[in-house]
Amino acid sequence: MTDPSEFERRTPDPAWGPPTAHPAGAVPGDPATHATGAVPGDAAEGTPPRALVRSPLSDGEWQRLHPLTPLLRGGLFLLVIIGVLVANLRERLIELFLPAVTDLPPGALPPDPVDFLFANNLILIAGGGALVVLIVLLVAFRLSWRFHTFRISDDDVEVRSGVLFRTHRRAPLDRVQGVNLTRPMVARLLGLAKLEVVGAGLDSNVKLEYLSARAAETVRGDILRLASGRRRAERGAVSTASGSTVQQAAGAVAAGIQNMVDGEDLSDAEPESIVRIPFGRLVASRVLSGSTLMLVALVVAIAVAASLSTLWLLFTIGPMFLAFGAYYVRSVARGLRYSIAPSPDGVRLTFGLFTTISEVVPPGRVHAIAVHQPLLWRPFGWWSISVNRLSGRGATDSSVDPFAAVLPIGTRDDVERVLRILAPALPPDEWTYVFRDGILGPVDDDPYVITPRRARLLRPLSWRRNGAVLTADALFLRRGWARRTLAIVPLARLQSVGLRQGPLARATRTATLAAHVIAGTVQTSVGALDRDAAVRLFEDTAHATIAAAADDRSHRWAG
C-alpha cells in the first residue's frame, strides 16, 4: 500500500498549474536555471520552481558557513588555553625558551623577559616567532572554514567538515523534530547565530555554526518549509552575502555591535508572544520552589550539626549559598525574554537573557504534555507546562533539555493559551477533561477511572485524584495531591500501551497503566487503578491509537 506521505509528495498541486518546462541543458546551480526557477526533477514531482520554495542559501548547492566560524568554534577557546598556560607555567616556559635568563648567580633576580629581549636585541626574533605561530593558526582556521560546508537538498540537510579526518552528517527532512537557533553572548556581539536541526534519533542532530543572524533565520524557514511539504514560500528569498571574507566579517561585527546598542529588530521573524511573564512572578516562582525548601533544610541541618560541636560544617554554608545563588540567577535569566507563539511552521519558543535560544517545534512533534502545580504555587493560581519531545542528542549527554519546560510559570489563562497551540487537535468538548476534571478535579461526576476505595492505602492522600480517562484524541493521566499533575498523551504519538501488576497490586486487584512515548520529564503512567477498569482502558486505548495514527497527517502539516 502506498505511503500517504509519498502520495502527497508525488501529487501535483492544482493551485500551481502544469509543471514548468525546462530549457535545454538546464543544470542545478546554473544562473540561467535559477533565473527561470526551473530545475531537473520539478516536472516529475509537480512542485513549483525552487526559487519560490527556498532562498539561495538552500538551493541544493554546497554553501560555506560564516568566515568568523573558526574564531567562535575554537579560536576563543585556544586563546583562553594559551592564557592559562602562560599564567601558570610562566617560569618553565622562560626556562625552556630563554635559558640565559635562568643561568644567573645565586641570589640574583632574573630580569623581566620583555626587558631581556630588548637588551639582547631579540625582539625581532621573538616577534617573528609569534608571527609564524599566528600565521599557522590563521591558515589552520582558514582550512577548517573552507572544508566546513553545508547543503540543503530536497530531502536532507547535510554538513561536511574536517581537513585530515572528514565527517559527513545528514538529517532527513521528513524526520526533522525541530530547528534550534542559539545566540550566545559573543556570537550576538558579532551578529552571528548557530543553527541545530533536531533529528529523530540518538546523536542525530546536525549543527550549522555559525551563520549571520538573518541567514540563520532564512535557512531555518527554508528547512521548515521543505519539511512541511509546503508548496510555496511565504516570504521572498534573501540574497547571499557578497564581498570578500574580510568585508563579510567586518560587516557582521558592525551589525552585531549596532544590534547590541539599538536592540535587535526581528519583528519580521519573531511572532508576538501569547504569554507575558512579569519579572516579579518569575522571581517569586523560583523562590517558592522545591530548591528553596531544600536550601532551608540544609541550613537547618548544618545549624543542628554545628551546635553538636561539628563546627567545620559551618565552612560549607558559603559555597552552598553560592551554588544556590548561581542556580537562582541562571534560572531567572533563562526565563527572561520568554516568548511562545504559534507560527506557520509550528510553536516558536524563545528564552534567555545572555544566551538567547529559539526553537520552532513543528506540529506533531510533541509526544506528551504535562501541567504541574506545586503546593506553594496553589494560593497564587500558577502552573507550569513541560513536554516530551525528541532532542536528537547523544546517549551520553546528561544535560537537561532546555526546551522541556515550555511554560516556566503562568496563570490559568496562560496555560489554556499554550495548551491550545501545543494540542490543537483537541476538540472543544474534550477541554473539560483538562481543567475542570483534570487539573482542578475531581468533581462529583468525575469521568476519570480512579483508585478504588479498597486500595486507598496505596494512595492515602491522592487516591481520588489518581486516575485516567481516554478520548478519541488523547489519553489523560491525573495524579498527585501536593504536586498536582495532568499528563496529556496524544494518541497519534503513542508508541505502545502496557499494564503492570506486582504482588501488592494483585492482592488489591489494581494495576498500573503505562503509555509508552519518547522519554522525557513527563511521567506517562498512573498506578493503583482498578484492575478491570484498567484492562478495559488498555484495550480501548490500543484500538483508539490505531485509528488516530491512521488519520494523522501532521508529518506534512502544510502539504
Secondary structure, 3 states (H helix, E strand, C coil): CCCHHHHHHHCCCHHHCCCCCCCCCCCCCCHHHHHHCCCCCHHHHCCCCHHHHCCHHHCCCCEECCCCHHHHHHHHHHHHHHHHHHHHCHHHHHHHHCHHHHCCCCCCCCCCHHHHHHHCCCHHHHHHHHHHHHHHHHHHHHHHHHCCEEEECCCEEEEEECCCCCEEEEEEHHHCCEEEEEECHHHHHCCEEEEEEECCCCCCCEEEEEEEHHHHHHHHHHHHHHHHCCCCCCCCCCCCCCCCHHHHHHHHHHHHHHHHHHCCCCCCCCCCCCCCCCHHHHHHHHHCCHHHHHHHHHHHHHHHHHHCCCHHHHHHHHHHHHHHHHHHHHHHHHHCCCEEEEECCEEEEEECCCCEEEEEECCCCCCEEEEEECHHHHHHCCEEEEEECCCCCCCCCCCCCCCCEEEEEECHHHHHHHHHHHCCCCCHHHHHHCHHHHHCCCCCCCCCEECCHHHHHHCCCCCCCCEEEECCCEEEEEECCCCEEEEEEEHHHCCEEEEECCHHHHHHCEEEEEEECCCCCCCCEEEEEEHHHHHHHHHHHHHHHHHHHHHCCHHHCCC
